Amino acid sequence: MIIERTSNEIIFRVSNNINLDDLQDIADFLEYSELSKNAKTKQKDVDSLVKTIKKGRWSKTKQIINL
């Protein structure tokens, strides 16, 4: 693997026999890191929001399938 820094980007060079799913996971993580670097949201707030969303989703699903 070779890591090269240019004036405005970092380039990773890997052999072509790397598992593409693993590489996509790394790319997704890097994209998440880049997008969230200036976020001021705390993890506990995110967890609370996810819990609320899931709870509402289950209520709607129960209505749809008549439970």
N, C-alpha and C positions, 0 to 999 in steps of 0.2 A: 504494500500500500504506500502511496505517495500522497502527501498533503502539501499543497502549494498555495501560498497566499499572494494574491495580486493586489492592486491598489483598491479594488472595490469588492472583492469576493475571495472565498476560499474554495479551492478545487481539491476534491478527493479523487484519487485514481486507484481503482482496485482491479484485480484480475477479472476476466470475463467469466470465470467459473463460480463466482459468488452466487448464493441463493438470492434470487430477485425478491422473494417475499421478505427476507431478512433486510435487504437493502431498502425496500419500501418502508418497513417499520422504522428504520433509522431516519429516512427522509421525512416521514410523518412526525417523528419526535423533533427533528430539527425545525420543521415548519411550525410546529406548536410552540417551540421555544422562542422562535423569532416573532411570532404573532403575539405572544403573551408577555414579552419582556417588559413592557410598560404598563401592564395591568396592575391595578391597585386592589383587586378583589382578593379576599382572603379565602383559603381553602374551605373553612367552615361555612362560609356563605355559599360557595359552590355546592358543597355537600347538602346543605339545606334546600337549595333550589332543586337539585336533582331529586331529592326525597319528595318534595312537593309535586314535581312533574310526574314522577312515577305513581304517586298516590292518585292523582287526577286521571292518569291514563288507565289505571286499573278500574276506577269507577266507571269510566266511559266504556271500557271493554265489557264489564259486567252488564251494562244496559244493552249493549249491542247483542250479546249472546243470551240475554234474558236469564241471568242468574239472580 
